[in-house]
Amino acid sequence: MKNKALIVGGGMVGAACAVKLAKQGCEVTLIETSPIDAEQILQSEQVDIRVSAINRFSELLLEELGAMSSLKSARNAQYRQLEAYEDKPGQLIFDCDEVNSTHLGHIIENNLIQAALWRQFAELKIQVKSPQGQPISLTQDDEGVTLLYQQDEFNADLLIAADGGRSQIRQLARIGVTGWQYDQHCMGILIKLDAPQQHKTWQQFTPNGPIAFLPMQYPYANLIWYDEGSKLKQLSGLSHATLKQKIIETFFELPGDFDVEQVAVFPLARQHANQYVANRVVLVGDAAHTINPLAGQGVNLGFKDVAALSDVLNNADDIGSLSLLRKYEKKRRTDNLLMMSMMDACYFGFSNSVGPLKALRNIALNVANKAGPLKREVLKHAMGGIS
Ligand SMILES: Cc1cc2nc3c(=O)[nH]c(=O)nc-3n(C[C@H](O)[C@H](O)[C@H](O)COP(=O)(O)OP(=O)(O)OC[C@H]3O[C@@H](n4cnc5c(N)ncnc54)[C@H](O)[C@@H]3O)c2cc1C
C-alpha cells in the first residue's frame, strides 16, 4: 500500500489536510518554513488582525478534525445574520432562521484555526520539518515523488502543495496560472468595540469598493475597507485617532464607540492554476486558487479541496494514483471557478456609480430580499452547501 503523503505548507489548508489524511491512516510529513507553537497561540491574549468567516461546511470539517473544541475555548464569534446593501441598511438580509440554523458561520482569527489543527499533530504522529532554504528540484515516476533541498531529501507517494498563492511546488511541477491583480486593495482594521457581542456581519457596496463589518468575540471586530491601493496606504499611515475619524465618516452602521488596534493592507489578486494535478503532485487551497475576499470564501474553498481530496484518497492502494487525483481536480476546479466568477460579477458589477446600473442593483437587492426559495438557495451556497 502506497500511502506516504508529503505536504508543503502548514497554513490553515495544509494543516487541515495533514490531520485529515493522518486520520485516514496515511503517514504524513509536513514541511513548513515558519512552524508555530500551537499551545502558545491558543492561550495568547494577543488578537490577530487576519480573520476568516468560516462557513458551516468548514465548521463541520474543523469539528471532525478535532479543532472546533480548541477554537470554542479560545476566541470565536458566531454570526447569525448576513446583510448586503448599497443605499440603505436592510436591503438584503440573510438570517439563520430562514434555513432553520442556529447560526450562519463563525468569524475566527486565522492563526487560531491553524493552531487548533497543529495541536492534533503530535497525537497523529504527523512529522513537521523545516529544511534549510527552498526546494531545488522535484522528480517523480511510477514509484513516487522526491523533493530535494540543499541538504535534505523527502520521498513520498503523493506531494501536496499547500504553500499558498506563491506556491513554489506549483512552479517546480511546472503548473501555470491565469489571473490578474485587481485595481483595488483591501485594508483590514482590528477595532475594540464598546458594544455588546454582535451577531450580524454586513457589507455595504460603495462606488470605491465595499466596506464590511465582521463581528469577532467581544470586544473585538474587524472592519474591511476596499479602495485604491494608494488611498489605503495613506490611510493606514495615519495615527489611530485620525484613522478613527475617517472610519466614522465612512462606516455609518457601527454599533458603538471603538478604538483602532491594528491596521494592515492587502493587495487583491485572482489566480487560478491551469491544472491541479501533475502526476504525483496535487494543489490545494491558495496554491490552486486565490480569490477576491469579497464574500470571504478563500479558505472555505480550500477546506472543500481538503474534503474532496481526502474523499478520493480514502482506502486507496496508491494515494498518488493519477486517475484518483484527476477525480479530485474535476470536482474542485469547476466549483472554484464558479465561485471566482461570482465574486468577479459582484466586484465589477458594484464598483461603479453609473446611474442606470446603480438603480438596477438596488432593485435586484430589494427583489432578492423577497425571493424566498431563491434566497434560501443562495444562503445555502454561502454556507458551503450545508444548512
Ligand atoms: C484580506 C483578506 C481577507 C480574507 N478573508 C477571508 C474570509 O473571511 N474567509 C475565507 O474563507 N477566506 C478569506 N481570505 C482568504 C484566506 O485567507 C486564504 O484563502 C487562506 O489563508 C489560504 O490558506 P492556505 O493554507 O491555502 O495558504 P496560506 O495561508 O498562504 O498558507 C501557506 C503556508 O505555507 C507556508 N509556506 C509557503 N511557502 C512555503 C515553502 N516553500 N515551504 C514550506 N512552507 C511554505 C507558509 O508559511 C504558510 O504557512 C481572506 C484573504 C484576505 C487577503
The ligand as a Gaussian input file, in Angstrom:
#p B3LYP/6-31G(d) Opt

LIG

0 1
 C       -7.931000      40.459000       3.437000
 C       -8.318000      39.033000       3.316000
 C       -9.458000      38.571000       3.944000
 C       -9.847000      37.229000       3.823000
 N      -10.991000      36.819000       4.419000
 C      -11.392000      35.535000       4.272000
 C      -12.605000      35.077000       4.868000
 O      -13.318000      35.806000       5.555000
 N      -12.974000      33.775000       4.662000
 C      -12.231000      32.941000       3.887000
 O      -12.643000      31.791000       3.696000
 N      -11.077000      33.344000       3.322000
 C      -10.631000      34.618000       3.493000
 N       -9.470000      35.035000       2.920000
 C       -8.647000      34.076000       2.173000
 C       -7.807000      33.195000       3.109000
 O       -7.032000      33.994000       3.986000
 C       -6.903000      32.311000       2.264000
 O       -7.679000      31.636000       1.312000
 C       -6.198000      31.283000       3.160000
 O       -5.320000      31.916000       4.051000
 C       -5.413000      30.280000       2.311000
 O       -4.863000      29.317000       3.159000
 P       -3.720000      28.354000       2.630000
 O       -3.385000      27.481000       3.794000
 O       -4.104000      27.738000       1.351000
 O       -2.489000      29.317000       2.275000
 P       -1.643000      30.288000       3.200000
 O       -2.472000      30.870000       4.281000
 O       -0.939000      31.224000       2.285000
 O       -0.591000      29.310000       3.897000
 C        0.539000      28.831000       3.207000
 C        1.508000      28.236000       4.222000
 O        2.613000      27.675000       3.520000
 C        3.829000      28.114000       4.103000
 N        4.809000      28.129000       3.015000
 C        4.877000      28.974000       1.956000
 N        5.891000      28.626000       1.150000
 C        6.476000      27.533000       1.709000
 C        7.564000      26.716000       1.342000
 N        8.279000      26.926000       0.211000
 N        7.905000      25.681000       2.138000
 C        7.196000      25.428000       3.261000
 N        6.155000      26.175000       3.668000
 C        5.795000      27.212000       2.895000
 C        3.524000      29.484000       4.682000
 O        4.436000      29.800000       5.731000
 C        2.102000      29.269000       5.190000
 O        2.081000      28.744000       6.485000
 C       -9.060000      36.349000       3.041000
 C       -7.885000      36.805000       2.422000
 C       -7.521000      38.132000       2.545000
 C       -6.263000      38.618000       1.851000

